[in-house]
Amino acid sequence: MTNPTAAILIIGNEILSGRTQDVNVNFLAKRLAVRGIQLQEVRVIPDVPHRIISAVNELRASYDELFTTGGIGPTHDDITSECVAAAFGVPWEPHAETFTMMEKAMAPGAFNAARQRMATMPRGAVPIPNSISMAPGFSIANVHVMAGVPRIMQSMYEALEPSLPKGTPIAMRAVHGMGIMEGAIAAGLSAIQDKYPPVDLGSYPFRREAAGGVAIVAKGTDPALLEKAIAEATQLIASHGIDPIQGEPV
């Protein structure tokens, strides 16, 4: 069984400037892995129309699913929705059901032109509701357009998840050792990777207060192979006189 593939497109000048720290990728990566969807690319781009259109078209053609975050609010720089419409070559128009729902939920006169933008979508889009705010995201074909605000994005993903394709869940095993350096285990780690090609084996240096070490993480869809690979990684750490500790460092 081949797992579905995915990319995440983060849209927003605030991410590129460092003003806002993205946390959506961490959430999505973990949830997609459980779903069995293999995240293969994450890209961050500015609020520039031709960049958004180009990236959406490239990524939706390259992966089974594309998730975008950011740029669907009411202000002038929230241009993701109309850019996705342009990428698909369809009109950007009021979504009748969403328009009516938002208009009825607001006080008379409050549903102004800015807020109406959040009820405007590419023709053929299917709204993605959320329990935090009334304005939805939307899906069109294999592109899922969600908010940049983490709690709203997470609520949208919860609503979207049951409709996504499923694959074999991507599991993870980890072991780490304090006081060992990557250079000491590089050759042994390469040998383990060569022995278990389906396993994605990585080493990650870390530092905790005055001491440092290396974590070895094995990811893949075959739990039996993961157990074998991490068992050999555990032995590799122990062979250098270091006590292996199961799991990632905390």
JOKAMO-V461542 format. One record per pair of residues at least 12 apart in sequence whose ideal C-beta (glycine too) atoms are under 8 Angstrom apart, sorted by sequence separation. I is the first residue (numbers start at 1). J is the second residue. D is the distance in whole Angstrom. If there is no record, write none. Layout:
{{I | J | D} {I | J | D}}
//
This chain:
{{10 | 22 | 6} {43 | 55 | 6} {56 | 68 | 7} {68 | 80 | 6} {71 | 83 | 8} {126 | 138 | 6} {135 | 147 | 8} {189 | 201 | 7} {203 | 215 | 7} {204 | 216 | 8} {218 | 230 | 5} {234 | 246 | 7} {102 | 115 | 7} {125 | 138 | 4} {126 | 139 | 5} {203 | 216 | 5} {204 | 217 | 7} {10 | 24 | 7} {102 | 116 | 8} {125 | 139 | 7} {126 | 140 | 7} {133 | 147 | 8} {146 | 160 | 8} {189 | 203 | 6} {202 | 216 | 7} {203 | 217 | 8} {216 | 230 | 7} {10 | 25 | 7} {125 | 140 | 4} {201 | 216 | 7} {202 | 217 | 5} {218 | 233 | 7} {8 | 24 | 8} {43 | 59 | 7} {68 | 84 | 7} {102 | 118 | 7} {103 | 119 | 8} {119 | 135 | 7} {122 | 138 | 7} {124 | 140 | 6} {128 | 144 | 7} {144 | 160 | 6} {201 | 217 | 7} {8 | 25 | 6} {25 | 42 | 6} {99 | 116 | 7} {102 | 119 | 5} {118 | 135 | 4} {121 | 138 | 5} {128 | 145 | 8} {130 | 147 | 7} {186 | 203 | 8} {201 | 218 | 5} {202 | 219 | 8} {216 | 233 | 4} {41 | 59 | 7} {101 | 119 | 8} {122 | 140 | 5} {128 | 146 | 7} {185 | 203 | 7} {200 | 218 | 7} {52 | 71 | 8} {121 | 140 | 8} {132 | 151 | 6} {133 | 152 | 6} {137 | 156 | 5} {199 | 218 | 5} {200 | 219 | 4} {8 | 28 | 6} {99 | 119 | 4} {115 | 135 | 8} {125 | 145 | 8} {132 | 152 | 5} {136 | 156 | 7} {199 | 219 | 7} {200 | 220 | 6} {216 | 236 | 8} {8 | 29 | 8} {41 | 62 | 8} {98 | 119 | 4} {99 | 120 | 8} {139 | 160 | 7} {182 | 203 | 6} {199 | 220 | 5} {216 | 237 | 7} {22 | 44 | 7} {41 | 63 | 7} {94 | 116 | 7} {130 | 152 | 6} {198 | 220 | 6} {40 | 63 | 6} {98 | 121 | 7} {132 | 155 | 5} {137 | 160 | 8} {182 | 205 | 6} {198 | 221 | 7} {199 | 222 | 8} {214 | 237 | 8} {47 | 71 | 6} {95 | 119 | 6} {131 | 155 | 5} {139 | 163 | 8} {181 | 205 | 8} {198 | 222 | 6} {94 | 119 | 6} {95 | 120 | 7} {130 | 155 | 4} {6 | 32 | 6} {94 | 120 | 5} {95 | 121 | 5} {130 | 156 | 5} {199 | 225 | 5} {37 | 64 | 8} {52 | 79 | 7} {56 | 83 | 7} {60 | 87 | 8} {93 | 120 | 6} {129 | 156 | 7} {131 | 158 | 8} {189 | 216 | 7} {198 | 225 | 6} {199 | 226 | 6} {16 | 44 | 6} {37 | 65 | 6} {52 | 80 | 6} {56 | 84 | 6} {92 | 120 | 6} {93 | 121 | 7} {128 | 156 | 5} {130 | 158 | 8} {201 | 229 | 6} {15 | 44 | 5} {16 | 45 | 8} {92 | 121 | 7} {98 | 127 | 6} {105 | 134 | 5} {130 | 159 | 6} {185 | 214 | 7} {196 | 225 | 5} {213 | 242 | 8} {16 | 46 | 6} {47 | 77 | 5} {49 | 79 | 6} {53 | 83 | 5} {57 | 87 | 5} {92 | 122 | 6} {93 | 123 | 6} {95 | 125 | 7} {97 | 127 | 7} {129 | 159 | 5} {176 | 206 | 7} {178 | 208 | 8} {199 | 229 | 5} {6 | 37 | 5} {8 | 39 | 7} {47 | 78 | 8} {52 | 83 | 4} {56 | 87 | 4} {91 | 122 | 7} {92 | 123 | 8} {128 | 159 | 6} {185 | 216 | 8} {217 | 248 | 7} {4 | 36 | 7} {5 | 37 | 7} {6 | 38 | 7} {7 | 39 | 7} {10 | 42 | 7} {12 | 44 | 8} {47 | 79 | 6} {52 | 84 | 8} {90 | 122 | 5} {91 | 123 | 5} {95 | 127 | 7} {102 | 134 | 6} {128 | 160 | 5} {179 | 211 | 6} {182 | 214 | 5} {196 | 228 | 7} {201 | 233 | 7} {3 | 36 | 5} {4 | 37 | 5} {5 | 38 | 5} {6 | 39 | 5} {7 | 40 | 6} {8 | 41 | 7} {10 | 43 | 7} {11 | 44 | 8} {13 | 46 | 5} {49 | 82 | 8} {53 | 86 | 5} {90 | 123 | 4} {101 | 134 | 7} {102 | 135 | 7} {178 | 211 | 5} {179 | 212 | 7} {180 | 213 | 6} {181 | 214 | 7} {196 | 229 | 5} {215 | 248 | 5} {3 | 37 | 7} {4 | 38 | 7} {5 | 39 | 8} {6 | 40 | 7} {7 | 41 | 4} {8 | 42 | 5} {9 | 43 | 5} {10 | 44 | 4} {11 | 45 | 6} {12 | 46 | 7} {13 | 47 | 5} {49 | 83 | 5} {53 | 87 | 5} {88 | 122 | 6} {90 | 124 | 6} {178 | 212 | 7} {179 | 213 | 6} {180 | 214 | 5} {195 | 229 | 8} {215 | 249 | 6} {3 | 38 | 5} {5 | 40 | 5} {7 | 42 | 7} {8 | 43 | 7} {10 | 45 | 7} {11 | 46 | 8} {12 | 47 | 6} {52 | 87 | 8} {178 | 213 | 4} {7 | 43 | 7} {9 | 45 | 7} {11 | 47 | 7} {81 | 117 | 7} {85 | 121 | 8} {88 | 124 | 8} {177 | 213 | 5} {213 | 249 | 7} {49 | 86 | 7} {85 | 122 | 4} {98 | 135 | 8} {176 | 213 | 6} {177 | 214 | 6} {192 | 229 | 6} {195 | 232 | 8} {82 | 120 | 8} {84 | 122 | 6} {85 | 123 | 7} {98 | 136 | 6} {176 | 214 | 7} {28 | 67 | 6} {75 | 114 | 7} {78 | 117 | 7} {81 | 120 | 6} {176 | 215 | 4} {74 | 114 | 4} {81 | 121 | 6} {175 | 215 | 7} {176 | 216 | 7} {192 | 232 | 5} {11 | 52 | 6} {74 | 115 | 5} {81 | 122 | 7} {174 | 215 | 6} {175 | 216 | 5} {192 | 233 | 6} {208 | 249 | 6} {174 | 216 | 7} {74 | 117 | 5} {95 | 138 | 8} {174 | 217 | 5} {206 | 249 | 5} {74 | 118 | 6} {173 | 217 | 7} {174 | 218 | 7} {189 | 233 | 7} {192 | 236 | 7} {24 | 69 | 5} {73 | 118 | 7} {172 | 217 | 6} {173 | 218 | 5} {9 | 55 | 6} {72 | 118 | 7} {172 | 218 | 7} {9 | 56 | 7} {22 | 69 | 8} {172 | 219 | 5} {189 | 236 | 7} {171 | 219 | 7} {188 | 236 | 4} {170 | 219 | 6} {171 | 220 | 7} {9 | 59 | 6} {90 | 140 | 8} {170 | 220 | 7} {171 | 221 | 7} {170 | 221 | 6} {185 | 236 | 6} {188 | 239 | 8} {7 | 59 | 5} {88 | 140 | 6} {169 | 221 | 7} {171 | 223 | 6} {185 | 237 | 7} {88 | 141 | 7} {168 | 221 | 4} {173 | 226 | 5} {167 | 221 | 8} {172 | 226 | 7} {173 | 227 | 7} {7 | 62 | 7} {15 | 70 | 7} {88 | 143 | 8} {171 | 226 | 6} {175 | 230 | 6} {185 | 240 | 7} {7 | 63 | 5} {84 | 140 | 7} {87 | 143 | 8} {173 | 229 | 7} {174 | 230 | 7} {184 | 240 | 6} {6 | 63 | 5} {9 | 66 | 6} {11 | 68 | 6} {81 | 138 | 8} {173 | 230 | 4} {180 | 237 | 6} {5 | 63 | 5} {6 | 64 | 6} {7 | 65 | 8} {8 | 66 | 8} {9 | 67 | 7} {10 | 68 | 8} {11 | 69 | 7} {12 | 70 | 4} {175 | 233 | 5} {5 | 64 | 5} {6 | 65 | 4} {7 | 66 | 5} {8 | 67 | 5} {9 | 68 | 4} {10 | 69 | 5} {11 | 70 | 4} {12 | 71 | 6} {84 | 143 | 6} {175 | 234 | 5} {4 | 64 | 4} {5 | 65 | 7} {6 | 66 | 7} {7 | 67 | 7} {8 | 68 | 8} {9 | 69 | 8} {10 | 70 | 6} {11 | 71 | 4} {177 | 237 | 4} {180 | 240 | 6} {4 | 65 | 6} {6 | 67 | 7} {8 | 69 | 7} {84 | 145 | 6} {176 | 237 | 8} {73 | 135 | 8} {175 | 237 | 7} {180 | 242 | 5} {72 | 135 | 7} {177 | 240 | 8} {179 | 242 | 6} {13 | 77 | 7} {81 | 145 | 7} {178 | 242 | 7} {72 | 137 | 6} {80 | 145 | 6} {177 | 242 | 4} {178 | 243 | 8} {177 | 243 | 7} {177 | 244 | 5} {178 | 245 | 7} {176 | 244 | 7} {177 | 245 | 7} {11 | 80 | 5} {175 | 244 | 5} {176 | 245 | 5} {175 | 245 | 7} {175 | 246 | 6} {176 | 247 | 7} {174 | 246 | 7} {175 | 247 | 7} {176 | 248 | 6} {72 | 145 | 6} {174 | 247 | 5} {176 | 249 | 5} {72 | 146 | 8} {73 | 147 | 8} {174 | 248 | 5} {68 | 143 | 7} {72 | 147 | 6} {73 | 148 | 8} {66 | 142 | 6} {68 | 144 | 7} {72 | 148 | 8} {65 | 142 | 5} {66 | 143 | 5} {67 | 144 | 5} {68 | 145 | 5} {69 | 146 | 5} {70 | 147 | 7} {71 | 148 | 7} {64 | 142 | 6} {66 | 144 | 7} {68 | 146 | 7} {69 | 147 | 7} {70 | 148 | 3} {63 | 142 | 8} {65 | 144 | 7} {67 | 146 | 7} {69 | 148 | 5} {60 | 141 | 7} {60 | 142 | 6} {60 | 143 | 5} {69 | 153 | 6} {56 | 143 | 6} {65 | 164 | 7} {65 | 165 | 7} {64 | 165 | 7} {27 | 150 | 7} {24 | 148 | 7} {24 | 150 | 6} {27 | 153 | 7} {31 | 157 | 6} {35 | 161 | 7} {23 | 150 | 5} {27 | 154 | 6} {37 | 164 | 7} {20 | 148 | 8} {37 | 165 | 7} {24 | 153 | 5} {28 | 157 | 7} {35 | 164 | 6} {37 | 166 | 8} {38 | 167 | 7} {27 | 157 | 7} {31 | 161 | 7} {36 | 166 | 5} {37 | 167 | 6} {35 | 166 | 6} {36 | 167 | 3} {35 | 167 | 7} {36 | 168 | 5} {38 | 170 | 7} {36 | 169 | 5} {35 | 169 | 7} {36 | 170 | 6} {34 | 169 | 6} {12 | 148 | 6} {33 | 169 | 7} {34 | 170 | 8} {11 | 148 | 8} {33 | 170 | 4} {10 | 148 | 8} {33 | 171 | 8} {33 | 172 | 8} {4 | 164 | 8} {4 | 165 | 5} {4 | 166 | 8} {4 | 167 | 5} {3 | 167 | 3} {2 | 167 | 7} {3 | 168 | 6} {1 | 167 | 6} {1 | 168 | 6} {3 | 170 | 7} {36 | 221 | 7} {33 | 219 | 8} {3 | 221 | 7}}
//
